[in-house]
């Protein structure tokens, strides 16, 4: 497998991901090449079923049926298993914050168990700092997920992802399950965290407005393939070459300008 080029936090070469075997095999990702520079916020966009979330899941180790090469922070990954260091370096924020949090665990337990798992000792102080970093005060510490709003739950999920002090966050539609009024707050929080902590983001979204707000570079996926890569400045000027990208831009004119 290849190793990442200098300055690349994520380097993907000829990635194929499939589900099922034999005649039932469905190839969901077909020969994807992608490089995310350290400190960059990179967007993967496309309609539902285009394969964009599957790319994230392959990186995170949630899908084992893939071939090609994935390198993250210089570590070449394999389809089965991830090193302990990988999970300190890379964390994922999922689409549905309620589904990703244990319903019978308090915020304190969610964060405390994550910190213990990664070998931290000053748990109490770290929980306080994590809650502060995502805009939740200590009053939220002993609440259960059902006692939180959708935006508050996603803030807890982001705090949990930050607990191991990662360098890279994989963001899978992190605001699509939230009310429109709350989406901007979470996106602004993520932008501030990236600036303050020097994080690298690979963000999946079907919403070009979200990607335009968060990312500097965008890859467009259709039917498992990347059909075009362009900068957000080009996207806002509608400077796309591929017909599918042009279609996405035309249907999102108000959101990206």
N, C-alpha and C positions, 0 to 999 in steps of 0.2 A: 504494500500500500504506500501511497505517496505521503509525504509530510507537508505541512502547511508552508507556504512561502513566507518570506520575511514580512512581518506586519499583519499576516492573516490570522484572525482569531478562528475562523471556520473556513475550511477548504474542502470542497466536494467535487469529486471527479467521476463522471459516468455512472451516477447513482441510478440503480434500478431497484424498485421495491414491488413485491408482488404478494398476492393473497391467494390461497388455495393451491392445489397441485394438479398436474395432468391437464385434462380437458377443461377443468374448472378454474384453472389459473387465470387470475386477472392481474395484469401488470398496471399498477397504479401510478408509478413514477418511471419515466423512460429516459434514461441517459442524461440526467440533470448534472450540469456543471455550475458551480457557484463558489464565489470567494467573498468573504465578509472581512473587511479590514478591522483590526483592533480599534475599539472606540467608536465604530460606526453603528448607525441604526439602519438596518437593511430590511426592506419590505418584500414579502412574497405575496402577490395578489392573484386573484382569479376567482372564478365562480365556484360554487359548491361542487365537490367532486373532481376538481382540477388536479389534486394531488399535493397541494401546498401544505396542509397539516400533516400529511404522511411523511414529508421530508423532515419536519420537526420531530416526529415520533421516531423515525429511524436514527436521528442524531441522539435523541434522549435514551435510546435503548428499549423503547416500547414496542418496536417492531423488529423482528429478527430475520425476516425473509428478505434480505437485500444483498446486492453485490455492488462492486465499484469500490471507491475509496472515500472515506470520511476522516478528516483530520481536524481535531479541535485543540487549540492552544498547543500545537506541536505533537499531540498524542494521536497516533493512528488508531482508529476504532475498529472493532470487529463486531459482526452481527450479534454474537452472544456475549452478554455481560459487559460491565463497565467497571473501571478501577474506582477505588475509593476516592482518589484524587479527582477523577472526572466529576463526581457529584459535589465536590468542593468548588470546582471551577465553573460548572454549568448547572443552572437550575431552570425549571420550566414553570410558567404561569398559564393555567388552563382557562378555557372559555367560560366554564360555569363554576363560579366560586362556591356555590352551595354544594355541588356534587364533589368538589375536591377537598372539602373540609369534613372531618368526622362529626356527625350531628351530635354525638354525646361527649365530645371533648371541648373543654373551654379553650378560649384563645390562649390562656396561660399554658395549658397542656400541649396544644398544637405547637407553639413556639418552643416550649421547654424541651419536649421530646426531640425536636429537630436539632436543637443546640447540643443536647446530650449525645445524640447520634454522631455528631461531627466533632465530638471531643472537647467542647468548650466547658469551662468550669464556672465562670462567673455568670451563671444563668440569669439570676435575678436582674442584675444591671443590664445585661444584654437584651432581655425582654423589654425592659423600659425603653431602651434606646431604639429597638426595632419598632415599637409602637409609635414613638415620637417621629421616627423617620418617615412613616407612612401617614402621619396626620391623625393618629388615634391616641388619645390620652390614656392614662393608667386606669381610668374608669371602665375601659373596655376589656381589661385583662381577664376578668373572670366571667365574661359572658359566653353564652353558647351561640353557635351559628344562627339558630332560629331567632335569637334576640337582636340580630344585626340586620341592617338593610343590605341590599345587594352590593352597593358601593363599599360599605364597611367590610363586608365579607371579602371582597376582592382586595381591599387594603390589607386584610389579614393574610390572604394568600400571597400577596407580594412580600409582606414582612417575612413569611415563612421561607420564600424563595431567597430572600436576602440573608437569612440567618447564617448559612455557611460561608458568607463573604465571597460569593461567586464573582467571576469576571465577566461571565456571559449569561444573558437571560434569553430563553426561547419563549416567545410570547404568542400563544395560540388564540387569536381573536379575543384579546383580554377584556374588551368592552362590549362585545356584541350581545351579551346576555343582560346588559344593564339598561336602565332607563336613559333616554337621550340626554336628560338634564344632568345625569351623573357621569356620562361617558367622558366629557371634556375634563372633568376634575381628575379622573383616573389617568387620562392621557397626559395631562399637565404634570401630575405626580411622577409618572414614569419618565417624562422628559427631564424633570428636575433631578431625579435620582441618577439618571445616566450622566448628567453633567457633574453632579456632586461626587459621584463614586467612580467615574471613569469607566462605566460599564459598556459592553457591546451588546446590541440587541439584534436578534433575527426575529422579525415580527410577521406573522401571518394574518391577513385580513382580506375580506371580500370588499371592503369599503375603501375606495380610493381617497376619500376625504380624510380618513384616519391615517392612512399611510402618508398622505401629503403633509399632515401635521407632525408626524413622528419621525419620518425617515428621510435620508438624503439620497438613497439609491433604491431602485425598485426593479424586481424581476417579475414578469408576467407569465403565469402558468395557464396552459390550456391542455386538457386531456393528457395530463401527466408529463408534459414537456414545457420547458421554458422557451417561450416564443420570442421574447424581447426583454432586454435590460436597458433601463434608461434612468437618468437622474430626475429628481423631483422637479427641478427647474424646467427641464424639457417637458415633463409631464404637464406642468401647468401651462406651458405654451402650446400644448397639444401636438408636440413634435414627435409623433410615433410613426413607425414604419409598418408594423404588422397590422393587418385588418382587424384582428381580434382586439389588440390594444386600442386601436382607434375607436372600436365599438364601445369598449369599457369607458374610455375617456368621454365620448359623446354622451353616454348615459349618466355621467357624473359631473357634468360641467359646473354646476353650482357648488358642489362639495369641494372641488380641488382648487378653486380660484379664490 
